[in-house]
Structures are given as structure tokens and as C-alpha cells.
Amino acid sequence: MTNIAQQFGNSLQSFFEDEEGAQIIEYALIIAVVSLALIVALKALTASGGGFSTFITKVTTCLSTPASCAQ
């Protein structure tokens, strides 16, 4: 019985000393922050009068009527 308790204690100790899970959470938080920054940036670029909307409109026009594109 003591052998089982000792093995359980060792397993529990190694679980608390393992830092791999903390690193995964840190990476997930970094990805979440970068994703939010990209969403905010794209919202600003696609807002009315934003440069990205103008660019997309010009690309759409060039694709639909190539003769109207200025090179």
C-alpha cells in the first residue's frame, strides 16, 4: 500500500513541476492578442474611407474590366 501511495505522490509532484502546460497557455494568449490586434487593424482599414476598401474596389474594377486599369 505504501508503494502505491509513494507512486501517487511522485506522480502528483511531477504534475506540479511540469511547466509545459503553462507555456502552451502563454502561446495561446499571445496568439489571441495578435489576432485581436489584426481584427482591430482590419476594421480600421475597411471602415468608410479606409485605404483598404479603396484598394479592393480598384482590384475588383481591374478584374471585371481590364481595359479600365491604368498601368
PyMOL CGO cylinders between C-alpha atoms (Angstrom):
from pymol import cmd
from pymol.cgo import CYLINDER

trace = [
    CYLINDER, 0.00, 0.00, 0.00, 2.86, 2.36, 0.78, 0.3, 1, 1, 1, 1, 1, 1,
    CYLINDER, 2.86, 2.36, 0.78, 4.28, 1.68, -2.68, 0.3, 1, 1, 1, 1, 1, 1,
    CYLINDER, 4.28, 1.68, -2.68, 1.05, 2.85, -4.32, 0.3, 1, 1, 1, 1, 1, 1,
    CYLINDER, 1.05, 2.85, -4.32, 0.93, 5.97, -2.14, 0.3, 1, 1, 1, 1, 1, 1,
    CYLINDER, 0.93, 5.97, -2.14, 4.57, 6.71, -2.94, 0.3, 1, 1, 1, 1, 1, 1,
    CYLINDER, 4.57, 6.71, -2.94, 3.95, 6.33, -6.69, 0.3, 1, 1, 1, 1, 1, 1,
    CYLINDER, 3.95, 6.33, -6.69, 0.90, 8.59, -6.44, 0.3, 1, 1, 1, 1, 1, 1,
    CYLINDER, 0.90, 8.59, -6.44, 2.96, 11.18, -4.54, 0.3, 1, 1, 1, 1, 1, 1,
    CYLINDER, 2.96, 11.18, -4.54, 5.69, 11.07, -7.18, 0.3, 1, 1, 1, 1, 1, 1,
    CYLINDER, 5.69, 11.07, -7.18, 3.13, 11.44, -9.98, 0.3, 1, 1, 1, 1, 1, 1,
    CYLINDER, 3.13, 11.44, -9.98, 1.49, 14.36, -8.21, 0.3, 1, 1, 1, 1, 1, 1,
    CYLINDER, 1.49, 14.36, -8.21, 4.84, 16.05, -7.63, 0.3, 1, 1, 1, 1, 1, 1,
    CYLINDER, 4.84, 16.05, -7.63, 5.88, 15.69, -11.27, 0.3, 1, 1, 1, 1, 1, 1,
    CYLINDER, 5.88, 15.69, -11.27, 2.49, 17.07, -12.33, 0.3, 1, 1, 1, 1, 1, 1,
    CYLINDER, 2.49, 17.07, -12.33, 3.02, 20.24, -10.30, 0.3, 1, 1, 1, 1, 1, 1,
    CYLINDER, 3.02, 20.24, -10.30, 6.61, 20.65, -11.52, 0.3, 1, 1, 1, 1, 1, 1,
    CYLINDER, 6.61, 20.65, -11.52, 5.65, 20.31, -15.21, 0.3, 1, 1, 1, 1, 1, 1,
    CYLINDER, 5.65, 20.31, -15.21, 5.70, 23.73, -16.90, 0.3, 1, 1, 1, 1, 1, 1,
    CYLINDER, 5.70, 23.73, -16.90, 4.78, 22.63, -20.41, 0.3, 1, 1, 1, 1, 1, 1,
    CYLINDER, 4.78, 22.63, -20.41, 1.11, 23.43, -19.90, 0.3, 1, 1, 1, 1, 1, 1,
    CYLINDER, 1.11, 23.43, -19.90, 1.96, 26.96, -18.77, 0.3, 1, 1, 1, 1, 1, 1,
    CYLINDER, 1.96, 26.96, -18.77, 3.94, 27.54, -21.96, 0.3, 1, 1, 1, 1, 1, 1,
    CYLINDER, 3.94, 27.54, -21.96, 1.02, 26.39, -24.10, 0.3, 1, 1, 1, 1, 1, 1,
    CYLINDER, 1.02, 26.39, -24.10, -1.28, 28.82, -22.30, 0.3, 1, 1, 1, 1, 1, 1,
    CYLINDER, -1.28, 28.82, -22.30, 1.22, 31.65, -22.81, 0.3, 1, 1, 1, 1, 1, 1,
    CYLINDER, 1.22, 31.65, -22.81, 1.42, 30.92, -26.54, 0.3, 1, 1, 1, 1, 1, 1,
    CYLINDER, 1.42, 30.92, -26.54, -2.37, 30.81, -26.76, 0.3, 1, 1, 1, 1, 1, 1,
    CYLINDER, -2.37, 30.81, -26.76, -2.63, 34.20, -25.06, 0.3, 1, 1, 1, 1, 1, 1,
    CYLINDER, -2.63, 34.20, -25.06, -0.04, 35.69, -27.43, 0.3, 1, 1, 1, 1, 1, 1,
    CYLINDER, -0.04, 35.69, -27.43, -1.95, 34.34, -30.44, 0.3, 1, 1, 1, 1, 1, 1,
    CYLINDER, -1.95, 34.34, -30.44, -5.20, 35.77, -29.04, 0.3, 1, 1, 1, 1, 1, 1,
    CYLINDER, -5.20, 35.77, -29.04, -3.69, 39.24, -28.55, 0.3, 1, 1, 1, 1, 1, 1,
    CYLINDER, -3.69, 39.24, -28.55, -2.15, 39.27, -32.05, 0.3, 1, 1, 1, 1, 1, 1,
    CYLINDER, -2.15, 39.27, -32.05, -5.47, 38.11, -33.53, 0.3, 1, 1, 1, 1, 1, 1,
    CYLINDER, -5.47, 38.11, -33.53, -7.34, 40.89, -31.76, 0.3, 1, 1, 1, 1, 1, 1,
    CYLINDER, -7.34, 40.89, -31.76, -4.82, 43.46, -32.99, 0.3, 1, 1, 1, 1, 1, 1,
    CYLINDER, -4.82, 43.46, -32.99, -5.25, 42.23, -36.57, 0.3, 1, 1, 1, 1, 1, 1,
    CYLINDER, -5.25, 42.23, -36.57, -9.04, 42.38, -36.30, 0.3, 1, 1, 1, 1, 1, 1,
    CYLINDER, -9.04, 42.38, -36.30, -8.91, 45.95, -34.99, 0.3, 1, 1, 1, 1, 1, 1,
    CYLINDER, -8.91, 45.95, -34.99, -6.45, 46.96, -37.74, 0.3, 1, 1, 1, 1, 1, 1,
    CYLINDER, -6.45, 46.96, -37.74, -8.57, 45.42, -40.49, 0.3, 1, 1, 1, 1, 1, 1,
    CYLINDER, -8.57, 45.42, -40.49, -11.70, 47.07, -39.14, 0.3, 1, 1, 1, 1, 1, 1,
    CYLINDER, -11.70, 47.07, -39.14, -9.93, 50.44, -39.27, 0.3, 1, 1, 1, 1, 1, 1,
    CYLINDER, -9.93, 50.44, -39.27, -8.67, 49.80, -42.79, 0.3, 1, 1, 1, 1, 1, 1,
    CYLINDER, -8.67, 49.80, -42.79, -12.06, 48.69, -44.09, 0.3, 1, 1, 1, 1, 1, 1,
    CYLINDER, -12.06, 48.69, -44.09, -14.03, 51.49, -42.45, 0.3, 1, 1, 1, 1, 1, 1,
    CYLINDER, -14.03, 51.49, -42.45, -15.64, 54.07, -44.75, 0.3, 1, 1, 1, 1, 1, 1,
    CYLINDER, -15.64, 54.07, -44.75, -12.89, 55.97, -46.48, 0.3, 1, 1, 1, 1, 1, 1,
    CYLINDER, -12.89, 55.97, -46.48, -10.27, 53.47, -45.41, 0.3, 1, 1, 1, 1, 1, 1,
    CYLINDER, -10.27, 53.47, -45.41, -7.41, 52.76, -47.79, 0.3, 1, 1, 1, 1, 1, 1,
    CYLINDER, -7.41, 52.76, -47.79, -8.05, 49.03, -47.88, 0.3, 1, 1, 1, 1, 1, 1,
    CYLINDER, -8.05, 49.03, -47.88, -11.61, 49.47, -49.16, 0.3, 1, 1, 1, 1, 1, 1,
    CYLINDER, -11.61, 49.47, -49.16, -10.34, 51.72, -51.96, 0.3, 1, 1, 1, 1, 1, 1,
    CYLINDER, -10.34, 51.72, -51.96, -7.71, 49.16, -52.89, 0.3, 1, 1, 1, 1, 1, 1,
    CYLINDER, -7.71, 49.16, -52.89, -10.24, 46.31, -53.00, 0.3, 1, 1, 1, 1, 1, 1,
    CYLINDER, -10.24, 46.31, -53.00, -12.57, 48.43, -55.18, 0.3, 1, 1, 1, 1, 1, 1,
    CYLINDER, -12.57, 48.43, -55.18, -9.74, 49.14, -57.64, 0.3, 1, 1, 1, 1, 1, 1,
    CYLINDER, -9.74, 49.14, -57.64, -8.76, 45.47, -57.80, 0.3, 1, 1, 1, 1, 1, 1,
    CYLINDER, -8.76, 45.47, -57.80, -12.38, 44.44, -58.38, 0.3, 1, 1, 1, 1, 1, 1,
    CYLINDER, -12.38, 44.44, -58.38, -12.70, 47.01, -61.16, 0.3, 1, 1, 1, 1, 1, 1,
    CYLINDER, -12.70, 47.01, -61.16, -9.48, 45.84, -62.80, 0.3, 1, 1, 1, 1, 1, 1,
    CYLINDER, -9.48, 45.84, -62.80, -10.56, 42.21, -62.66, 0.3, 1, 1, 1, 1, 1, 1,
    CYLINDER, -10.56, 42.21, -62.66, -14.00, 42.88, -64.12, 0.3, 1, 1, 1, 1, 1, 1,
    CYLINDER, -14.00, 42.88, -64.12, -12.87, 45.31, -66.85, 0.3, 1, 1, 1, 1, 1, 1,
    CYLINDER, -12.87, 45.31, -66.85, -9.12, 45.02, -67.53, 0.3, 1, 1, 1, 1, 1, 1,
    CYLINDER, -9.12, 45.02, -67.53, -9.15, 47.85, -70.07, 0.3, 1, 1, 1, 1, 1, 1,
    CYLINDER, -9.15, 47.85, -70.07, -10.05, 50.33, -67.30, 0.3, 1, 1, 1, 1, 1, 1,
    CYLINDER, -10.05, 50.33, -67.30, -6.86, 49.60, -65.36, 0.3, 1, 1, 1, 1, 1, 1,
    CYLINDER, -6.86, 49.60, -65.36, -4.10, 52.17, -65.57, 0.3, 1, 1, 1, 1, 1, 1,
    CYLINDER, -4.10, 52.17, -65.57, -0.67, 50.61, -65.62, 0.3, 1, 1, 1, 1, 1, 1,
]
cmd.load_cgo(trace, "trace")
